[in-house]
Amino acid sequence: MADNKTVRVDKFLWSVRIFKTRSMASEACRRGKVIINNIQAKPSRIVSRNDIIIIKKLPGIYTYKVIAPLEKRIAPKMIADFIEDITPEEEKTKLYIKNSLANGYRQKGTGRPTKKERRHINKLKSDLKHL
């Protein structure tokens, strides 16, 4: 593994698939949404073993621990060898709630919503926007 390599934080976040592109990772760093060991990180900040990375992505704040620095993008199945997700359950619940409400979650096999159900879903969505 790449234990002693120096890896930029934007490249690392891209390689472990937290961000879709490296430029998105760099932009998040520039906007102050990436924190390493309680210090705001620039895209060129070096990541080392056992660093704690906090990423502010709506609707929650995600926390990761670096197991080993990594330079090249890897398969999703191998990510657990390089980074550990230590995000609290409350933050994961926020993401689940956002995703289920955004699509108007329905049980599989129930078909499309009726006109009455659609009005009810739209009312719920508009009420949530005003909170």
C-alpha positions in Angstrom: 0.0 0.0 0.0 1.0 3.6 -0.4 1.7 4.4 3.3 4.6 6.8 2.9 3.4 8.6 -0.2 2.4 12.2 -0.1 -1.1 12.8 -1.5 -3.0 16.0 -2.0 -6.4 16.0 -0.2 -8.3 16.8 -3.4 -6.7 13.9 -5.2 -7.3 11.6 -2.2 -11.0 12.5 -2.0 -11.5 11.9 -5.7 -9.6 8.6 -5.6 -11.8 7.1 -2.7 -14.9 8.3 -4.6 -16.2 10.9 -2.1 -16.3 13.4 -5.0 -17.2 12.5 -8.6 -14.4 14.7 -10.0 -11.1 16.1 -8.7 -12.2 19.6 -9.6 -15.3 19.1 -7.4 -13.0 18.1 -4.5 -10.8 21.1 -5.1 -13.8 23.4 -5.1 -15.1 22.0 -1.9 -11.7 22.6 -0.3 -11.6 26.2 -1.5 -15.0 26.8 -0.1 -14.0 25.6 3.3 -16.1 22.4 3.2 -13.2 20.1 3.9 -11.6 20.0 7.4 -8.6 17.8 8.3 -7.8 17.4 12.0 -9.9 20.5 12.9 -8.0 22.7 10.4 -9.6 24.0 7.2 -7.9 22.3 4.2 -6.7 23.8 0.9 -6.7 21.5 -2.1 -2.9 21.1 -1.8 -3.0 20.0 1.8 -1.2 16.7 2.3 -3.1 13.7 3.6 -1.4 11.2 5.9 -2.3 8.1 7.8 -4.9 8.4 10.7 -6.0 11.9 9.6 -9.7 12.7 10.4 -11.4 14.3 7.4 -14.7 16.1 7.9 -16.7 17.0 4.8 -19.7 19.3 4.8 -22.0 18.1 2.1 -25.7 18.9 2.4 -27.7 17.6 4.1 -25.1 16.4 6.6 -21.6 16.4 7.8 -19.5 13.3 7.0 -16.5 12.1 8.9 -13.8 9.8 7.6 -10.6 8.3 8.9 -7.7 7.8 6.5 -6.3 4.3 6.7 -3.7 4.7 3.9 -3.1 7.6 1.5 -4.0 6.8 -2.1 -3.2 8.5 -5.4 -5.1 6.5 -8.1 -8.8 6.0 -8.3 -9.9 2.5 -7.2 -12.9 0.2 -7.5 -15.7 0.9 -5.0 -15.2 -2.5 -3.4 -11.6 -1.6 -2.4 -12.4 1.7 -0.7 -12.7 0.1 2.7 -8.9 -0.7 2.6 -8.0 3.0 2.4 -10.7 5.0 4.3 -13.1 4.3 7.2 -16.5 6.0 7.5 -16.9 7.2 11.1 -19.9 9.4 10.4 -22.4 9.5 13.2 -25.8 7.7 12.6 -27.7 11.0 13.0 -26.0 12.4 9.9 -26.7 9.3 7.8 -30.3 9.5 8.9 -30.5 13.0 7.5 -29.4 11.8 4.1 -31.9 9.0 4.2 -34.8 11.3 5.1 -33.8 13.8 2.4 -33.6 11.1 -0.3 -36.9 9.5 0.7 -38.8 12.8 0.8 -37.3 14.2 -2.4 -38.7 11.4 -4.5 -42.0 10.9 -2.7 -41.1 7.4 -1.6 -43.6 4.7 -2.6 -43.7 1.0 -1.9 -42.6 -1.2 -4.8 -45.5 -2.4 -6.9 -48.0 0.3 -5.9 -47.8 2.0 -9.2 -48.0 5.7 -10.0 -49.7 8.1 -7.5 -53.3 9.1 -8.1 -54.2 12.7 -8.5 -55.2 13.0 -4.9 -52.0 11.4 -3.7 -50.0 13.7 -6.0 -51.6 16.8 -4.5 -50.8 15.5 -1.0 -47.2 14.8 -1.9 -46.8 18.3 -3.4 -48.3 19.9 -0.3 -45.8 18.0 1.9 -42.9 19.1 -0.2 -44.0 22.8 -0.2 -44.5 22.6 3.6 -40.9 21.3 4.0 -39.5 24.1 1.9 -40.9 26.7 4.3 -39.2 25.2 7.3 
